[in-house]
Amino acid sequence: MNILILGAGGREHTLAWKLKQSAKLKNLFVAPGNAGTAAIATNIPIGVNDFEAIKKCVLAEKIDMVVVGPEDPLVNGVHDFFLSDANLKQIPVIGPQKAAATLEGSKQFAKEFMMRHQIPTAAYESFTADTLEKGYAFLESLNPPYVLKADGLAAGKGVLILNDLQEAKDELKTMLVDAKFGNASTTVVIEEFLDGIELSCFVLTDGINFKVLPTAKDYKRIGEGDTGLNTGGMGAISPVPFANNDFMQKVLERIVKPTVEGFKKDNLPYKGFVFIGLIKVGDDPKVIEYNVRMGDPETEVVIPRVKNDLVEVFQAVANQSLDKIDLEIDERAATTVMAVSGGYPEAYAKGMEITGFDAIDDAIVFHAGTQLKEGKVLTNGGRVLAVTAYGADFKDALSRSYKNIEKLQFDKMYYRKDLGFDL
């Protein structure tokens, strides 16, 4: 098969790395890709939302399947674009159609979906600039901390957790009236704060059947001890030690099954990954949010633990025969540590040369924000590299990830040295 992956990050490099291992794969393309994907696939310089250019590429390269990495093209309807085109509609797209992708595109839509299908989540209300005063009153009815979420896509940065009531009111006004997050915050969801420990549950569904993938926990804050600004993720661990069989049975019965059933009842066509952001409150799981794709950097620890041929698995998603697949999971733990550019998640420089790849031993380096220029690998983003290793448990795996990340160098490189501190 000829397969095209859309995206340019660590998630897409990991998917490419895994698909490359399949005997069923003929040619692999990534658009636009990065320096890591360039080593194992053909990069095509196309933006993930340039559907017409994607169509030209798919027809020119005789693509048999498209795997969508990031949320943007899904929310913008890339799957629907394929289905509505006579030349493309036979080509399977791994990723939900636009209606279902609204689960990530709108926090309010996701909350209404959870309420409708009795899926446990935090109490909430939504507000616009016209209902700002009601928003203030709702904040006054809650106990701190206060959780404010931009309704739309804000690149993982649209959630604020604030302890001070006046600051929460000021931020609500900044989001709604001053468009702090642009169009993403024309509606803001305010919800009760849930106190617990977070983890991610990943589900792959063909719209009828589903498979639960390994759990993972990522670390969002830039600073050690989970301090400082939110990032796209500083590292991840899989499996999550506290997600035992009893807890995961609750996740399955109360959350995963009602979610997939909800897709059917609400006629939300879904073939792809569902990322369920969970919080363990006491012994019970609640949903924080849905994403309609794999997480990053969680992909870098979840996909390496899946032993199956991923091309075969994706074919089963496409033809709705996922029930015929037995998922085989590596018993070992996997961890990934993210090397980021100095200054990230605020302003940072690009174009720094990265060295040390040839010294890596007993680990896999997935490229997140890199580019190839004149034979050199340069930084090209805030999150630059993810160093993944296996181990007997997460501590063993982490020691290998850390041992290897120390061998990589670029100017002002930073990484968190305390992953797993809360486990």
Buried (B, 14 or more C-beta within 10 A) or exposed (E): BBBBBBBBBBBBBBBBBBBBEBEBBEBBBBBBBBBBBBBBBBBBEBBBBBBEBBBEBBEEBEBBBBBBBBBBBBBBBBBBBBBEBEEBEEBBBBBBBBBBBBBBBBBBBBBBBBEEBEBBBBEBBBBBBEBBEEBBEBBEEBEBBBBBBBBBBBEBBBBBEBEEBEEBBEBBBBBBEEBBBEEBBBBBBBBBBBEBBBBBBBBBBBBBBBBBBBBBBBBBBBEBEBEBEBBBBBBBBBBBBBBEEEBBEBBBEBBBBBBBEBBEEBEBBBBBBBBBBBBBBEEEBBBBBBBBBBBBBBBBBBBBBBEBBBBEBBBBBBEBEBEEBEBEBEEBBBBBBBBBBBEBBEEBEBEBEBEBBEEBEEBBBBBBBBBBEEEEBBBBBBBBBBBBBBBEBBBBBBEBBBBBBEBBEBEEBBBBEBBBEEE
